[in-house]
């Protein structure tokens, strides 16, 4: 299966973008139409989808915020807290939620 990037509008005119896997471009277009979207563009993505998604998620986060997060996370895990507990604590403390 290939991954396709799409840009669509809903009935109110709001624009949505995203990625969808499909056998070909036509199958992706069909699924988007079934979801009642007006299709603006659909194009096949080249490269690693996971990597590009990770990069786009990190674009809105400042380097300083990431540094603080990693330092605090490391300290809590080294102190014996579980990964889940450490992440729960950090989620509560985050000021800049992306």
N, CA, C and O of each residue as an XYZ file, in Angstrom:
392
protein
N       0.837     -1.193      0.000
C       0.000      0.000      0.000
C       0.872      1.243      0.000
O       1.941      1.274      0.610
N       0.401      2.252     -0.686
C       1.108      3.525     -0.747
C       0.437      4.518      0.198
O      -0.713      4.335      0.596
N       1.167      5.561      0.547
C       0.633      6.616      1.397
C       0.402      7.859      0.545
O       1.261      8.252     -0.245
N      -0.764      8.470      0.714
C      -1.135      9.638     -0.062
C      -1.419     10.807      0.873
O      -2.057     10.644      1.914
N      -0.940     11.986      0.491
C      -1.255     13.216      1.212
C      -2.489     13.810      0.540
O      -2.585     13.828     -0.687
N      -3.431     14.297      1.348
C      -4.635     14.876      0.760
C      -4.952     16.224      1.385
O      -4.549     16.531      2.507
N      -5.694     17.019      0.613
C      -6.210     18.296      1.085
C      -7.664     18.337      0.637
O      -7.953     18.210     -0.553
N      -8.582     18.514      1.589
C     -10.014     18.470      1.298
C     -10.734     19.612      2.015
O     -10.184     20.259      2.906
N     -11.988     19.838      1.598
C     -12.870     20.799      2.271
C     -14.142     20.069      2.682
O     -14.615     19.167      1.991
N     -14.686     20.484      3.831
C     -15.980     19.924      4.217
C     -17.086     20.826      3.672
O     -16.807     21.786      2.954
N     -18.327     20.525      4.007
C     -19.460     21.289      3.463
C     -19.476     22.744      3.936
O     -20.063     23.604      3.279
N     -18.830     23.023      5.077
C     -18.792     24.398      5.577
C     -17.639     25.189      4.979
O     -17.539     26.396      5.196
N     -16.759     24.518      4.223
C     -15.626     25.195      3.598
C     -14.331     25.083      4.373
O     -13.297     25.587      3.934
N     -14.375     24.428      5.520
C     -13.166     24.270      6.330
C     -12.208     23.299      5.641
O     -12.622     22.247      5.152
N     -10.913     23.665      5.608
C      -9.895     22.864      4.929
C      -9.257     21.890      5.910
O      -8.930     22.252      7.040
N      -9.087     20.659      5.465
C      -8.412     19.620      6.239
C      -7.306     19.022      5.385
O      -7.455     18.866      4.173
N      -6.195     18.690      6.032
C      -5.115     17.980      5.351
C      -4.783     16.742      6.160
O      -5.022     16.686      7.366
N      -4.229     15.752      5.480
C      -3.862     14.543      6.192
C      -3.207     13.543      5.272
O      -2.885     13.844      4.122
N      -3.015     12.351      5.797
C      -2.410     11.251      5.052
C      -3.330     10.048      5.140
O      -3.995      9.829      6.152
N      -3.359      9.269      4.064
C      -4.193      8.076      4.030
C      -3.488      7.017      3.190
O      -2.882      7.318      2.162
N      -3.579      5.786      3.644
C      -3.005      4.687      2.879
C      -4.058      4.117      1.946
O      -5.241      4.047      2.279
N      -3.595      3.707      0.756
C      -4.508      3.110     -0.199
C      -3.755      2.345     -1.267
O      -2.547      2.509     -1.439
N      -4.486      1.506     -1.981
C      -3.882      0.724     -3.064
C      -3.399      1.643     -4.180
O      -2.339      1.429     -4.769
N      -4.211      2.686     -4.461
C      -3.852      3.654     -5.498
C      -4.569      4.965     -5.199
O      -5.330      5.067     -4.237
N      -4.311      5.968     -6.040
C      -4.890      7.288     -5.831
C      -6.419      7.226     -5.885
O      -7.102      7.888     -5.103
N      -6.944      6.432     -6.806
C      -8.393      6.319     -6.969
C      -9.100      5.796     -5.733
O     -10.186      6.264     -5.392
N      -8.493      4.828     -5.060
C      -9.128      4.283     -3.852
C      -9.158      5.319     -2.731
O     -10.111      5.369     -1.953
N      -8.120      6.140     -2.651
C      -8.089      7.199     -1.632
C      -9.147      8.254     -1.952
O      -9.864      8.707     -1.060
N      -9.243      8.642     -3.222
C     -10.252      9.618     -3.638
C     -11.652      9.094     -3.319
O     -12.494      9.841     -2.822
N     -11.900      7.829     -3.600
C     -13.215      7.232     -3.315
C     -13.544      7.281     -1.829
O     -14.662      7.629     -1.448
N     -12.579      6.933     -0.995
C     -12.833      6.944      0.458
C     -13.091      8.354      0.963
O     -13.955      8.557      1.817
N     -12.352      9.331      0.445
C     -12.566     10.718      0.869
C     -13.947     11.209      0.433
O     -14.610     11.934      1.175
N     -14.377     10.820     -0.756
C     -15.718     11.205     -1.227
C     -16.798     10.549     -0.376
O     -17.827     11.163     -0.097
N     -16.568      9.308      0.037
C     -17.527      8.625      0.916
C     -17.653      9.344      2.252
O     -18.698      9.292      2.901
N     -16.570     10.019      2.659
C     -16.582     10.776      3.915
C     -17.202     12.163      3.712
O     -17.200     12.990      4.623
N     -17.736     12.410      2.498
C     -18.447     13.645      2.157
C     -17.533     14.870      2.109
O     -17.940     15.965      2.498
N     -16.304     14.687      1.634
C     -15.369     15.794      1.469
C     -15.283     16.203      0.010
O     -15.471     15.381     -0.887
N     -14.994     17.490     -0.226
C     -14.671     17.990     -1.555
C     -13.155     17.958     -1.673
O     -12.459     18.596     -0.883
N     -12.643     17.233     -2.635
C     -11.205     16.990     -2.737
C     -10.526     18.143     -3.458
O     -10.923     18.524     -4.559
N      -9.491     18.697     -2.819
C      -8.675     19.736     -3.426
C      -7.457     19.121     -4.095
O      -7.126     19.466     -5.229
N      -6.781     18.197     -3.385
C      -5.624     17.519     -3.983
C      -5.359     16.200     -3.265
O      -5.630     16.049     -2.073
N      -4.822     15.255     -4.027
C      -4.372     13.969     -3.493
C      -3.096     13.621     -4.240
O      -3.092     13.550     -5.468
N      -2.012     13.405     -3.501
C      -0.747     13.054     -4.152
C      -0.022     11.998     -3.329
O      -0.115     11.967     -2.102
N       0.702     11.135     -4.034
C       1.431     10.065     -3.362
C       2.629     10.641     -2.632
O       3.366     11.467     -3.171
N       2.813     10.194     -1.398
C       3.955     10.644     -0.596
C       5.119      9.703     -0.817
O       4.963      8.482     -0.850
N       6.260     10.285     -0.964
C       7.492      9.507     -1.079
C       8.222      9.585      0.250
O       8.123     10.592      0.950
N       8.943      8.553      0.603
C       9.747      8.586      1.819
C       9.047      7.929      2.987
O       8.044      7.232      2.830
N       9.601      8.169      4.164
C       9.171      7.518      5.390
C       8.086      8.343      6.073
O       8.362      9.439      6.562
N       6.848      7.831      6.112
C       5.732      8.542      6.724
C       5.943      8.760      8.217
O       5.645      9.839      8.728
N       6.449      7.760      8.918
C       6.656      7.881     10.356
C       7.618      9.016     10.661
O       7.364      9.819     11.559
N       8.719      9.091      9.923
C       9.711     10.138     10.155
C       9.126     11.512      9.869
O       9.338     12.439     10.651
N       8.395     11.669      8.769
C       7.834     12.973      8.430
C       6.780     13.399      9.445
O       6.653     14.590      9.730
N       6.023     12.457      9.994
C       5.039     12.773     11.020
C       5.726     13.243     12.290
O       5.274     14.199     12.920
N       6.812     12.584     12.673
C       7.543     12.980     13.867
C       8.112     14.383     13.709
O       8.055     15.181     14.644
N       8.653     14.690     12.550
C       9.218     16.018     12.310
C       8.124     17.077     12.402
O       8.329     18.113     13.035
N       6.968     16.839     11.784
C       5.909     17.840     11.809
C       5.375     18.054     13.226
O       4.972     19.168     13.563
N       5.365     17.026     14.053
C       4.910     17.179     15.432
C       5.870     18.027     16.249
O       5.447     18.761     17.143
N       7.153     17.932     15.951
C       8.150     18.659     16.730
C       8.349     20.092     16.264
O       9.018     20.860     16.955
N       7.802     20.483     15.132
C       8.039     21.819     14.608
C       7.469     22.913     15.499
O       8.010     24.019     15.524
N       6.398     22.641     16.229
C       5.797     23.659     17.072
C       6.361     23.702     18.482
O       5.861     24.451     19.320
N       7.390     22.916     18.759
C       7.951     22.833     20.102
C       9.325     23.487     20.118
O      10.175     23.185     19.281
N       9.533     24.376     21.064
C      10.830     25.045     21.176
C      11.880     24.082     21.711
O      11.582     23.175     22.488
N      13.106     24.302     21.278
C      14.217     23.455     21.706
C      14.356     23.488     23.227
O      14.625     22.458     23.844
N      14.179     24.644     23.825
C      14.289     24.792     25.282
C      13.254     23.922     25.992
O      13.566     23.268     26.987
N      12.015     23.916     25.477
C      10.955     23.099     26.075
C      11.277     21.609     25.975
O      11.039     20.856     26.920
N      11.815     21.184     24.835
C      12.203     19.781     24.676
C      13.318     19.402     25.640
O      13.300     18.324     26.234
N      14.278     20.290     25.789
C      15.400     20.032     26.691
C      14.911     19.847     28.122
O      15.328     18.916     28.811
N      14.034     20.727     28.562
C      13.486     20.627     29.917
C      12.699     19.330     30.073
O      12.831     18.641     31.085
N      11.876     18.994     29.070
C      11.094     17.762     29.117
C      12.003     16.549     29.267
O      11.784     15.714     30.144
N      13.025     16.446     28.414
C      13.913     15.281     28.455
C      14.679     15.193     29.770
O      14.879     14.101     30.302
N      15.102     16.323     30.285
C      15.844     16.326     31.543
C      14.952     15.856     32.693
O      15.363     15.019     33.497
N      13.740     16.389     32.771
C      12.819     15.994     33.837
C      12.396     14.533     33.695
O      12.307     13.806     34.684
N      12.136     14.112     32.464
C      11.737     12.732     32.211
C      12.840     11.770     32.636
O      12.575     10.758     33.284
N      14.062     12.088     32.273
C      15.210     11.252     32.635
C      15.370     11.162     34.148
O      15.623     10.085     34.687
N      15.221     12.290     34.828
C      15.367     12.315     36.282
C      14.317     11.431     36.951
O      14.633     10.680     37.873
N      13.081     11.518     36.494
C      12.012     10.727     37.104
C      12.200      9.229     36.859
O      12.002      8.423     37.768
N      12.579      8.855     35.644
C      12.785      7.437     35.334
C      13.967      6.895     36.128
O      13.898      5.784     36.653
N      15.045      7.659     36.224
C      16.212      7.232     37.003
C      15.905      7.137     38.493
O      16.566      6.394     39.217
N      14.902      7.887     38.953
C      14.505      7.831     40.359
C      13.595      6.642     40.650
O      13.254      6.392     41.806
N      13.199      5.906     39.609
C      12.408      4.703     39.825
C      10.945      4.808     39.447
O      10.213      3.827     39.583
N      10.490      5.958     38.977
C       9.105      6.078     38.534
C       8.923      5.308     37.233
O       9.855      5.182     36.438
N       7.727      4.802     37.026
C       7.458      4.098     35.769
C       7.360      5.118     34.635
O       7.173      6.312     34.872
N       7.487      4.636     33.417
C       7.386      5.522     32.259
C       6.027      6.209     32.213
O       5.936      7.406     31.940
N       4.978      5.448     32.479
C       3.624      5.999     32.427
C       3.437      7.074     33.489
O       2.900      8.142     33.194
N       3.867      6.813     34.709
C       3.741      7.811     35.778
C       4.546      9.061     35.455
O       4.081     10.178     35.681
N       5.740      8.879     34.931
C       6.580     10.026     34.576
C       5.904     10.879     33.514
O       5.872     12.105     33.621
N       5.368     10.235     32.497
C       4.691     10.982     31.433
C       3.428     11.663     31.943
O       3.137     12.792     31.546
N       2.670     10.998     32.818
C       1.472     11.614     33.393
C       1.819     12.888     34.157
O       1.128     13.899     34.033
N       2.876     12.839     34.935
C       3.308     14.015     35.702
C       3.714     15.138     34.764
O       3.340     16.292     34.974
N       4.477     14.807     33.732
C       4.931     15.830     32.789
C       3.770     16.431     32.001
O       3.779     17.625     31.702
N       2.781     15.623     31.664
C       1.617     16.136     30.938
C       0.896     17.188     31.770
O       0.452     18.205     31.239
N       0.780     16.947     33.070
C       0.109     17.904     33.952
C       0.890     19.209     34.066
O       0.297     20.265     34.287
N       2.213     19.149     33.919
C       3.054     20.320     34.128
C       3.294     21.140     32.861
O       3.787     22.265     32.945
N       2.960     20.608     31.710
C       3.261     21.289     30.448
C       2.452     22.570     30.332
O       1.237     22.574     30.533
N       3.144     23.661     30.003
C       2.476     24.945     29.809
C       2.079     25.137     28.348
O       0.982     25.612     28.055
N       2.977     24.766     27.433
C       2.760     24.984     26.007
C       2.298     23.686     25.358
O       3.116     22.920     24.847
N       0.987     23.436     25.377
C       0.459     22.206     24.787
C       0.240     22.434     23.303
O      -0.521     23.314     22.899
N       0.918     21.630     22.499
C       0.844     21.786     21.043
C      -0.413     21.149     20.523
O      -0.664     21.172     19.318
